């Protein structure tokens, strides 16, 4: 039997090709569970009761805004609108904007604000409630913003999974997080059984 290097090289090349082909494109790192969003009972832009149960089974993106804000809120709402429109048609995805000025932001005011930003209220809810409820939700549920004066709110989006677990924070004013946010939304939706 004679030594045939081309047989060994061909076999080695086939093995390397198979290893490369069978490798996953990207190893998805599972998002950490930061905390659990507590139950809440608020009112949406249509004056209807809105609770955590309305979101169960869906991945959802939340932010905290107020309609008279001249600073980051319009930018955040525009960014949220961009995300909603980019991911239109994806089942099991919801958006929620919580007002941090519930004394002014009535359901009627929130509905006008939603229209101003071309929000699809079939999948995006604008919610209000009692000041203390929202303060508690920000401080102990989402772990973001100023606990004493909620109008000094965070400019981050919070990503929540279908079981109500807080899974990540993303800039609500900078487009740089858009790719990571959409990737993580897709990852969480794939995880719904």
C-alpha positions in Angstrom: 0.0 0.0 0.0 1.5 3.3 -1.0 1.1 6.6 0.8 -1.4 8.8 -0.9 -1.3 12.3 0.5 -4.2 13.6 -1.6 -6.5 11.1 0.2 -5.5 12.4 3.6 -5.7 16.0 2.5 -9.1 15.5 0.8 -10.4 13.8 4.0 -9.1 16.6 6.2 -10.5 19.3 3.9 -14.0 17.6 4.0 -13.9 17.4 7.8 -13.0 21.1 8.1 -15.7 22.1 5.6 -18.3 20.1 7.6 -17.2 21.7 10.9 -17.5 25.2 9.4 -20.9 24.4 7.8 -22.4 22.8 10.9 -21.3 25.6 13.2 -24.1 28.0 14.2 -23.8 31.4 12.6 -23.8 33.2 15.9 -24.1 31.9 19.4 -27.0 33.8 21.0 -26.3 34.8 24.5 -29.4 34.6 26.6 -30.4 37.9 28.1 -30.2 38.2 31.9 -33.3 38.4 34.0 -32.9 41.8 35.8 -36.1 41.6 37.7 -39.8 40.9 37.6 -42.3 43.7 36.7 -44.9 43.8 39.5 -48.6 43.8 38.8 -50.1 47.2 38.0 -53.6 48.5 37.4 -53.6 51.6 35.2 -55.7 53.3 32.4 -54.9 53.4 28.7 -55.4 56.1 26.1 -59.0 54.8 25.5 -59.9 55.1 29.2 -59.8 51.3 29.6 -58.2 49.4 32.4 -54.7 48.3 31.6 -52.9 45.7 33.7 -49.8 43.5 33.5 -52.1 40.7 32.5 -52.9 42.5 29.2 -49.2 42.1 28.3 -48.6 38.5 29.5 -47.6 36.2 26.6 -46.1 39.1 24.7 -42.6 40.6 24.6 -43.0 44.3 25.2 -40.9 47.5 25.2 -41.6 50.2 27.7 -40.7 53.8 28.2 -41.6 56.6 30.6 -42.6 60.0 29.0 -44.9 62.9 29.5 -46.7 64.8 26.8 -45.6 68.4 27.8 -41.9 67.4 27.8 -39.8 69.6 25.6 -36.7 67.6 26.2 -36.1 63.9 25.5 -39.7 62.6 25.5 -40.5 63.5 21.9 -37.2 62.0 20.8 -38.0 58.8 22.8 -41.5 58.6 21.3 -40.1 59.1 17.8 -37.5 56.3 18.4 -40.3 54.0 19.8 -42.4 54.8 16.7 -39.4 53.8 14.5 -39.0 50.5 16.3 -42.7 49.8 16.1 -42.8 50.6 12.3 -39.6 48.6 11.7 -41.1 45.5 13.4 -44.6 45.9 12.2 -46.4 42.6 11.7 -44.4 40.7 14.3 -46.8 38.7 16.5 -46.4 38.8 20.2 -44.8 42.2 20.4 -46.3 45.2 22.3 -45.2 48.7 23.2 -46.1 50.7 26.3 -45.5 54.3 27.2 -46.1 55.2 30.8 -46.7 58.8 31.6 -44.7 60.3 34.5 -47.2 63.3 34.7 -50.5 61.6 35.3 -52.1 64.7 36.7 -52.0 66.3 33.2 -51.8 63.3 30.9 -55.3 62.1 30.8 -56.4 59.3 28.4 -57.6 62.0 26.0 -54.3 63.8 26.1 -52.4 60.5 25.6 -54.6 59.6 22.7 -53.7 62.9 20.9 -50.1 62.4 21.7 -50.2 58.9 20.2 -51.7 60.2 17.0 -49.1 62.9 16.8 -46.4 60.2 16.6 -48.3 57.9 14.3 -48.5 55.2 17.0 -50.4 52.1 16.1 -52.5 51.8 19.3 -53.4 48.2 18.4 -49.9 47.3 19.7 -48.8 50.4 21.5 -50.6 51.6 24.7 -50.1 54.9 26.4 -51.0 54.6 30.0 -51.7 56.8 33.0 -52.8 56.3 36.6 -52.2 57.6 40.1 -48.9 59.3 40.7 -48.0 56.9 43.5 -48.7 53.8 41.3 -46.4 55.0 38.6 -43.7 56.1 41.1 -43.8 52.6 42.6 -43.7 51.0 39.2 -40.7 53.1 38.1 -38.7 52.6 41.4 -39.4 49.0 42.3 -40.6 47.5 39.0 -38.4 49.0 36.3 -35.6 50.1 38.7 -35.0 53.3 36.8 -35.6 57.1 37.1 -35.8 59.4 40.1 -37.9 57.8 42.9 -38.7 61.1 44.6 -39.7 63.1 41.5 -40.8 60.8 38.7 -40.9 63.7 36.1 -37.0 63.3 36.2 -37.4 60.0 34.4 -34.9 57.7 32.6 -34.4 58.1 28.9 -34.0 54.3 28.4 -36.3 51.8 27.0 -37.0 48.6 29.1 -37.4 45.3 27.3 -39.7 42.8 29.1 -40.3 39.2 28.1 -43.6 37.3 27.8 -43.5 36.3 31.5 -43.1 39.8 32.8 -39.3 39.6 33.4 -37.3 42.7 32.8 -34.5 41.7 30.4 -32.7 44.8 29.2 -32.3 48.5 28.9 -31.6 50.4 25.7 -31.1 54.1 24.8 -34.4 55.8 24.0 -32.7 58.8 22.4 -29.7 57.4 20.6 -30.1 55.3 17.4 -26.9 53.3 18.2 -28.9 50.7 20.3 -31.5 50.0 17.6 -29.7 47.0 16.1 -29.1 45.4 19.6 -32.7 46.1 20.6 -34.3 44.6 17.5 -32.0 41.5 17.8 -33.0 41.1 21.4 -36.7 41.5 20.7 -36.4 38.8 18.0 -34.5 36.5 20.4 -37.1 36.9 23.1 -40.0 36.3 20.7 -38.3 33.1 19.4 -38.2 31.9 23.0 -42.0 32.0 23.4 -43.3 28.5 23.3 
